[in-house]
Amino acid sequence: MSSTEVDFEAFARANTHQLYRTAWLLTADSHHADDLVQETLGKLFRVWGRVRRVEKPAAYAQTVLTRTFISQRRRRSWHEQPTDVVPDRSADGEDHELRLLLVQALAGLPALDRAVLVLRFFEDRSVEQVAADLGKSAGAIKNRTARALVRVRAVLGDDTFIAR
């Protein structure tokens, strides 16, 4: 293997878990999340010589993943298949109903709004970082965040705590 391939493999091993976590939050489906991560890694590998010189290649990978997700959702060939089986197991002590409601609320959002909420609140990124990742203005991200939170609160109810 060349040094580029070894370098990329080390990057992929170190970052796949975080990419998968973000992908699952975006897609709410383990199979789609796997596919999204694989497509993202494939895109990164093609340009790895340039990407590895970037200051934060992991952040670049998250941006590629998010943009790939949004692009996939815009295609007519994208299909969600509802299931009555939740693909992940949660740890003891978690509020299972709240988690399922949150996944349901996220699934009801448009792809870009879901991406904004996942990046802002699950990935703990600033408005400016999300704006840069998605190629939008900070004002547009604030607007989308506010509208998406209203929709999520409608599903979760007024008595459920959500960051404001």
C-alpha positions in Angstrom: 0.0 0.0 0.0 1.1 3.5 -0.7 1.6 6.1 2.1 -1.5 7.9 0.8 -3.6 4.7 1.2 -2.1 4.0 4.7 -2.8 7.6 5.7 -6.4 7.5 4.5 -7.0 4.1 6.2 -5.8 5.6 9.5 -8.1 8.6 9.0 -11.1 6.4 8.2 -10.5 4.1 11.2 -10.2 7.1 13.5 -13.3 8.9 12.2 -15.8 6.3 10.9 -17.6 6.0 14.3 -18.3 9.8 14.5 -19.3 9.9 10.8 -21.7 7.0 11.4 -23.2 8.7 14.5 -23.9 11.8 12.5 -25.2 9.7 9.5 -27.6 7.8 11.8 -29.0 11.0 13.3 -29.6 12.4 9.9 -31.1 9.2 8.3 -32.6 7.5 11.4 -31.8 4.2 9.6 -28.7 2.0 10.2 -28.6 0.8 6.6 -28.8 4.3 5.1 -26.3 5.5 7.6 -23.8 2.8 6.5 -24.4 3.7 2.9 -24.0 7.4 3.6 -20.7 6.9 5.5 -19.3 4.6 2.7 -20.2 7.2 0.0 -18.6 9.9 2.1 -15.4 7.9 2.5 -15.4 7.1 -1.2 -15.6 10.8 -2.0 -12.9 11.6 0.4 -10.6 8.9 -0.9 -10.8 10.3 -4.4 -9.4 13.6 -3.2 -7.4 12.5 -0.2 -4.2 14.0 -1.4 -5.7 17.4 -1.2 -7.9 16.7 1.9 -5.2 15.5 4.2 -3.5 18.9 3.9 -6.6 20.6 5.2 -6.3 21.9 8.7 -9.2 19.8 10.0 -9.9 16.8 7.7 -12.5 15.4 10.2 -14.6 18.6 9.9 -14.2 18.4 6.1 -15.5 14.8 6.2 -18.5 15.9 8.3 -19.3 18.6 5.7 -19.1 16.1 2.9 -21.3 13.7 4.8 -24.0 16.4 5.4 -24.0 17.7 1.9 -24.2 14.1 0.5 -27.2 13.4 2.8 -28.9 16.6 1.6 -28.1 15.8 -2.0 -29.5 12.2 -1.6 -32.7 13.4 -0.1 -33.3 15.7 -3.1 -33.2 12.8 -5.5 -36.5 11.2 -6.5 -35.0 7.8 -6.0 -34.7 8.3 -2.2 -37.2 6.1 -0.4 -37.8 5.8 3.3 -39.2 2.5 4.5 -41.0 2.7 7.8 -40.3 -0.1 10.3 -41.7 -1.1 13.6 -38.2 -2.2 14.8 -35.8 0.3 16.2 -32.3 -0.6 15.0 -30.2 0.5 18.0 -30.1 -0.5 21.6 -30.1 2.2 24.2 -28.3 2.2 27.6 -30.1 1.7 30.8 -31.5 4.9 32.4 -32.3 6.7 29.2 -35.7 8.0 28.5 -36.7 5.6 25.7 -40.0 7.4 24.8 -38.3 10.7 24.5 -35.6 9.3 22.3 -38.1 7.7 20.0 -40.1 10.9 19.9 -37.0 12.8 19.0 -36.1 10.5 16.2 -39.7 10.8 14.9 -39.6 14.5 15.1 -36.3 14.7 13.2 -37.6 12.3 10.6 -40.5 14.7 9.9 -38.2 17.6 9.1 -36.9 18.5 5.6 -33.3 17.3 5.0 -31.7 20.7 5.4 -33.6 21.5 8.6 -32.6 18.1 10.0 -29.0 18.6 9.1 -29.0 22.0 10.8 -30.4 20.6 14.0 -28.1 17.6 14.1 -25.0 19.8 13.4 -26.1 22.5 15.9 -27.3 20.4 18.8 -25.9 16.9 18.4 -22.5 17.8 16.9 -22.4 21.0 19.1 -21.3 23.3 16.3 -21.8 27.1 16.3 -24.1 28.8 13.9 -21.1 30.1 12.0 -19.6 26.6 11.7 -22.9 25.1 10.4 -23.3 28.0 8.0 -19.8 27.4 6.6 -20.4 23.6 6.4 -23.7 24.0 4.5 -22.7 27.1 2.4 -25.4 29.3 3.9 -25.4 32.5 5.8 -25.5 32.6 9.6 -28.9 34.3 9.4 -30.3 31.5 7.3 -29.0 28.9 9.8 -30.6 30.8 12.7 -33.9 31.1 10.8 -33.9 27.4 9.9 -32.9 26.4 13.5 -35.8 28.4 14.9 -38.4 27.0 12.4 -37.1 23.4 12.8 -37.3 23.7 16.7 -40.9 24.9 16.4 -41.7 21.8 14.4 -39.8 19.5 16.8 -41.5 21.1 19.8 -44.9 20.4 18.2 -44.1 16.7 18.1 -42.5 16.5 21.5 -45.0 18.8 23.3 -44.5 21.9 25.3 -43.5 20.2 28.5 -40.4 18.5 27.0 -37.2 20.5 27.4 -35.4 21.5 24.2 -32.5 24.0 24.1 -33.6 27.4 23.0 
